[in-house]
Amino acid sequence: MKQPRRTQADRSATTRAALVRAGRRLFAEHGFAGVGTDAIVREADVSRGALYHHFADKTGLFVAVLDELEGEAARQVADAAATAPEGDFGETMTRALLAWLDACEEPELQRVLLVDGPSVLGWARWREICQRHILGMVEGVLAQGMADGTVRELPVKVLAHALLAVADEAALLVSAAEDTSAARRDVMAVVGPIIEALKP
């Protein structure tokens, strides 16, 4: 049976996916500064022209890789939060934070998202990408908790930003620690009372 012809859109999507896959592996293994465009196109098995057709430069590809990793981490966090008993704000936030710390211990995400992300893109752009995936979810949990009476009435957006800042700093601290298990215990010892303080 004759295979249907692939459309230009199909070929373009396949090429872009190959570039992101190649960038993801190379950036995770060698860091942004240690990867040249020659290595990227060779790994992806595409032409240099294909790289610049899809991305303005190496930084553009890095953004796509970081965005993909952040999206995957956000889904892990959402899945973990969903396992908490309904209406239990403290357990929801605890499971979400533990899932975030788990995700950030993966070498791929740790290198691209936590180490290179802020330095390559600058703090503001890095935060913008990270928040696009997770901020709305945190705001939703807080708003629902306030509506149910399980969270103190506070400005939702400001509180969501504050909790994300805590989570990001916790991930950076744990990922840089010599003893990550001890660092995680210390983080949860500090964050636990913060979460409890948000209950009415």
C-alpha positions in Angstrom: 0.0 0.0 0.0 1.4 3.4 -1.0 2.3 5.6 1.9 0.6 9.0 1.9 2.9 11.9 0.9 4.1 13.9 3.8 3.1 17.6 3.7 5.5 20.5 4.0 4.0 21.2 7.4 4.8 17.6 8.5 8.4 17.8 7.3 8.8 21.1 9.0 7.5 19.8 12.3 9.7 16.8 12.1 12.8 19.0 11.4 11.9 21.3 14.3 11.4 18.3 16.6 14.8 16.9 15.6 16.5 20.2 16.4 14.8 20.5 19.8 15.7 16.9 20.6 19.3 17.5 19.6 19.6 20.7 21.5 18.0 19.2 24.6 20.6 16.4 24.7 23.6 18.6 23.9 22.7 21.5 26.1 22.1 19.1 29.0 25.4 17.3 28.5 27.7 20.2 27.6 25.9 23.4 28.7 24.8 26.2 26.5 28.3 27.7 26.1 29.8 24.3 25.2 27.6 23.6 22.3 28.2 25.0 18.8 25.7 25.2 15.9 27.8 22.7 13.9 27.2 20.1 16.7 23.5 20.8 16.8 22.9 20.4 13.0 25.1 17.3 13.0 23.2 15.7 15.9 19.8 16.6 14.4 21.0 15.5 10.9 19.7 18.6 9.3 21.3 21.5 7.3 22.4 24.7 8.9 19.7 26.4 6.9 17.1 24.3 8.5 18.3 25.5 12.0 18.1 29.1 11.0 14.7 28.6 9.3 13.2 27.4 12.6 15.2 29.5 15.1 16.9 32.9 14.8 20.0 31.6 16.6 21.3 29.1 19.1 19.6 31.1 21.9 16.2 30.6 20.1 16.7 26.9 20.1 17.7 27.0 23.8 14.4 28.8 24.6 12.5 26.1 22.9 14.3 23.4 24.8 13.8 25.2 28.1 10.1 25.8 27.4 9.7 22.0 26.7 11.4 21.0 29.9 9.5 23.5 32.0 6.2 22.2 30.5 7.1 18.7 31.4 8.1 19.7 34.9 4.8 21.6 35.3 2.8 18.5 34.3 4.7 16.5 36.9 3.8 19.0 39.5 0.2 19.1 38.5 -0.1 15.4 38.5 1.4 15.2 42.0 -0.8 17.9 43.3 -3.9 16.1 41.9 -3.1 13.1 44.1 -3.7 15.0 47.3 -7.1 14.6 49.1 -9.6 17.0 47.7 -9.7 20.3 49.7 -6.5 19.6 51.5 -4.5 22.7 50.6 -1.5 21.9 52.7 -1.1 18.4 51.2 -1.6 19.7 47.7 1.1 22.3 48.1 3.5 19.8 49.8 3.1 17.2 47.1 3.5 19.9 44.4 6.8 21.2 45.9 8.2 17.7 46.4 7.4 16.9 42.7 9.1 20.1 41.7 12.2 19.2 43.7 12.2 15.7 42.2 12.0 17.2 38.7 14.9 19.6 39.4 17.1 16.8 40.5 17.0 15.4 36.9 20.4 16.3 35.3 18.8 17.5 32.1 16.4 19.9 33.7 18.9 21.0 36.3 21.5 22.0 33.8 19.2 23.7 31.3 16.5 25.2 33.5 18.4 26.1 36.7 22.0 26.6 35.7 22.0 28.0 32.2 18.5 29.4 32.0 18.9 32.5 34.1 22.4 33.3 32.8 21.7 32.7 29.1 18.3 34.4 28.9 18.5 36.9 31.8 16.4 36.7 34.9 13.3 38.4 33.5 13.0 36.3 30.4 13.7 33.1 32.3 11.0 33.9 34.9 8.6 34.7 32.1 8.9 31.3 30.6 8.8 29.5 33.9 5.7 31.4 35.1 3.9 30.8 31.8 3.7 27.1 32.7 3.1 27.2 36.4 1.8 30.5 37.6 -1.8 30.0 36.5 -2.0 26.6 38.1 -0.8 28.0 41.5 -3.2 30.9 41.2 -6.0 28.4 40.6 -5.2 26.3 43.6 -5.0 29.4 45.8 -8.2 30.9 44.5 -10.1 27.6 45.0 -8.7 27.3 48.5 -9.8 30.8 49.4 -13.3 30.1 47.9 -13.5 26.9 50.0 -12.2 28.6 53.1 -9.1 26.5 53.4 -6.7 29.3 52.5 -6.5 32.7 54.1 -7.9 35.6 52.1 -4.8 37.3 50.5 -4.0 38.8 47.1 -3.9 35.7 44.9 -1.4 36.9 42.3 1.1 38.3 44.8 0.8 35.1 46.9 1.3 32.9 43.9 4.5 34.8 42.9 5.8 34.6 46.5 5.3 30.8 46.6 6.9 30.3 43.2 9.9 32.3 44.4 10.2 30.0 47.4 9.9 26.9 45.2 12.5 28.2 42.7 15.0 29.1 45.5 14.4 25.8 47.1 15.2 24.0 43.9 18.4 26.0 43.3 19.5 25.3 46.9 18.8 21.6 46.7 20.4 21.2 43.3 23.6 22.9 44.5 23.9 21.0 47.8 26.5 18.3 48.4 23.9 16.3 50.4 20.6 16.8 48.5 18.6 14.6 50.9 19.6 16.7 53.9 18.9 19.9 51.8 15.4 18.6 50.9 14.7 17.9 54.6 15.8 21.4 55.6 13.7 22.9 52.8 10.5 21.1 53.9 11.2 21.9 57.5 11.1 25.6 56.6 8.4 25.5 53.9 6.0 23.3 56.0 5.3 26.1 58.5 4.9 28.6 55.7 2.2 26.5 54.1 0.5 26.0 57.5 0.5 29.7 58.1 -1.6 30.2 54.9 -4.5 28.3 56.4 -7.2 30.3 58.1 
